[in-house]
Amino acid sequence: MEVFGVPLQALLGQLLLGLVNGSFYALLSLGLAVIFGLLNIINFSHGALYMMGAYAAWMMMEYLGLGYWWSLLVAPIAVGGVGVVIERLMLRRLYKLDHLYGLLLTFGIALIIEGVYRDQFGVSGQPYPVPSALRGATNLGFMILPNYRAWVVVASLVICLATWYVIERTRLGAYLRAGTENPRLVQAFGINVPRMVMLTYGFGVALAAIAGVLAAPIIQVNPLMGSNIIIVVFAVVVIGGMGSILGSIVTGLGLGLIEGLTRVFYAEASATVVFVIMAVVLLLRPAGLFGRER
Amino acid sequence: MSSKSRFAGRIAVCAGAVALALCAPMTQAQSRLSGNTVRIGVLTDMSGLYSDVGGQGSVIATQMAIDDFVAANKPAYKIDLISADHQNKPDVGANKAREWYDTQNVDMITDVLNSAVAIATAKVADEKKKLVINTGAGSTRLTNEDCNSHSIHYAYDTYALAAVAGRAIVQGGGKSWYFLTADYAFGQSLESDTTGIIKANGGSVLGSVRHPLNASDFSSFLLQAQASKAQVIGLANAGGDTINAIKAANEFGITPKQTLAGLLVFISDIHSLTLQVSQGMQLTTGWYWDLNDETRKFGRRYFEKAKKMPTMVQAGTYSVTMNYLNAVKTAGTDDADAVTAVMRKTTYNDFFLRNGHLRPDGRMVHDMYLMQVKTPAESKYPWDYYTVKATVPGDEAYQPMSQSRCPMVKKT
């Protein structure tokens, strides 16, 4: 059976790979959406922090001999800690100003972080092995899927849904949302809003670092890996609706699939298809697919 | 003084000036050095995806060549170097070249990684009648459509990459090919050069997929290559793209069932990938540090300074600088045309060039090597990465003059 001249089996394989990429988009855009939705900061350093996550994993392996599973736990905490420092020292001063200031500051931070890593490690990157428990591949009939890629999809879906659940369905999430709507009132109820905001930024950054650790065994750990992906991720956030948690998850996965299909039918456009969709969405629904007009 | 004699005097002065102007090229050719200094500009990618291939390493290599030349010749003139980051942007590169030639008295620009930047810089050099000797960029346009008498293409080009590895792989039984091609000038010219070689040797191309530059995920393209059932997957890309493609091919179990042919792979890429991932791959290079005692000597000296072994581009930049300075010494001038004339007459055999000679189209023709990446077990010491499979004479590796599309050559 063929679809537009492409065997169905091949198409299924490509869709599955699209889903793997979509998982990264979802995880990264989720972090951006959390930060934007709750702090109103357009976090341009997200790509650099994702790269830091991958490098944290590599450094733990190289210098401390700690494996993948430790990295998955420790790297997000460490990089999240860096995020907390950034928030405490710099971002905090910008909350009352226009969005543009936060964007410029975080963009500057991204350039500095990337510059330091490039100077330290060069641009060819460092290899990171697939953890032994996830080596090998499974024959699905229509394709051979490396086990690690399957793990990426499962892990990122679990993390995404858990984050969505916490923010939209729990009391903690309710505090967070209330804190952004009316910080004074929430503070009056005895909740430490600045600390909550700080931890939220740290959490968003930790999500980027998790994505970085997940990506390390797949692509070469490289100081430029963040800037290669971040623009697409921003497009995902815009399409999903700035700050919409569910929107960023669904759009991330969906765009991964669409990109995968484009790679089969017209590979030349695979780098641009996301932006074409973004332009169309902005024309028809300026607030994004899942966003609310403010 | 009468007005008549004043007039005559003026004529005499004018005549003298004209005579001087006419003679100037000759006197220049005999002794003059602009500002009593030879200045070499290293224009390279200091921060982007090619900075490990050239970058700071090329600056180190150039400085080594200058130091060695000064130590051996004790010239009466000064030799120095300046460097800049062209950021892989042709306009930035061309502006920097113009500034250097016009206001900084730069005599020769080298490295110039990135074909787009190289083509733009070659045009500026021609306009300013100064020299550019390119070790970094690959496009054969530099010695064809965009050739000029002030631009020399030194270390390698896409034709030689295709001819050496392509021919060897087809003749070794890899008859059917599928390309993963970076979708810009360099990738396309590499694909079309290789396709020509494959067909000429009785092979066939089953298809190709054009991927965007910096496409970090290659699994999708590789699955298409796998479905084509081609024996060989040709990687017509470079740097990070090649690295990630090889890595993914390994992960999806595509190698070793299908062979990967990296058409432009530098030793920095292999170092970054590790032998575990890249073993068995065949590739073309113009130079390798572990070829003989001379190359090993240079490699180790460079390693002392840079803490890694030099790439073909970095070693080539040393060779360019040394041979250029020797040509300046012989010519007695830094005038570009006089220096080029000396270089055209010379046959080169140094640690980098084997049987090198400079053709009228600006191509430095020299022997190229077909390499195979060692397995981890075969590698006995650090940076022991390649086995030499074949040495290909320059005239077989590079595009024959009969196929040249260089207007300068057709005229003569």
Contacts between the chains, C-beta under 8 A, distances in Angstrom:
chain1	res1	chain2	res2	distance
A	7	B	227	7.5
A	10	B	223	7.0
A	10	B	224	7.5
A	10	B	227	5.4
A	13	B	223	5.5
A	14	B	220	5.7
A	14	B	223	6.6
A	17	B	217	7.6
A	17	B	219	5.0
A	17	B	220	4.9
A	17	B	223	6.8
A	18	B	220	7.4
A	20	B	217	7.9
A	20	B	219	7.5
A	21	B	217	5.5
A	115	B	47	7.6
A	118	B	47	6.2
A	118	B	51	7.5
A	122	B	51	7.1
A	122	B	52	4.7
A	122	B	268	7.8
A	123	B	47	7.9
A	123	B	48	6.9
A	123	B	49	5.7
A	123	B	50	7.8
A	123	B	51	5.2
A	123	B	52	5.3
A	123	B	239	7.8
A	123	B	240	7.3
A	124	B	52	4.5
A	124	B	239	7.6
A	124	B	240	7.5
A	124	B	243	6.8
A	124	B	268	5.1
A	124	B	269	6.3
A	124	B	271	7.1
A	124	B	272	3.7
A	125	B	240	7.0
A	125	B	243	6.7
A	125	B	272	5.4
A	126	B	272	6.9
A	127	B	247	7.5
A	127	B	272	6.8
A	127	B	273	6.3
A	127	B	274	5.2
A	127	B	277	6.7
A	130	B	251	7.1
A	137	B	252	7.2
A	137	B	253	5.9
A	143	B	223	6.9
A	144	B	252	6.5
A	144	B	253	5.9
A	146	B	251	5.0
A	146	B	252	6.2
A	146	B	253	7.9
A	148	B	251	7.3
A	149	B	219	7.6
A	218	B	217	7.7
A	218	B	247	7.8
A	218	B	248	7.6
A	218	B	251	7.3
A	219	B	216	5.0
A	219	B	217	7.2
A	219	B	244	5.3
A	219	B	247	7.0
A	220	B	240	6.7
A	220	B	243	5.0
A	220	B	244	5.9
A	220	B	247	6.3
A	220	B	272	6.6
A	220	B	273	7.6
A	222	B	240	6.4
A	224	B	48	7.7
A	224	B	49	6.6
A	224	B	214	7.9
A	224	B	240	7.3
A	225	B	216	6.6
A	228	B	214	5.0
A	228	B	216	5.4
A	229	B	216	6.6
A	260	B	220	5.9
A	263	B	209	7.8
A	263	B	211	8.0
A	263	B	220	4.2
A	263	B	221	6.6
A	263	B	224	7.8
A	264	B	220	7.3
A	264	B	224	6.9
A	267	B	183	7.9
A	267	B	209	4.7
A	267	B	210	5.5
A	267	B	211	5.8
A	267	B	221	6.7
A	268	B	183	5.5
A	268	B	210	5.0
A	268	B	212	7.4
A	270	B	211	7.3
A	270	B	212	6.3
A	270	B	215	7.3
A	271	B	212	3.5
A	271	B	215	6.8
A	272	B	212	8.0
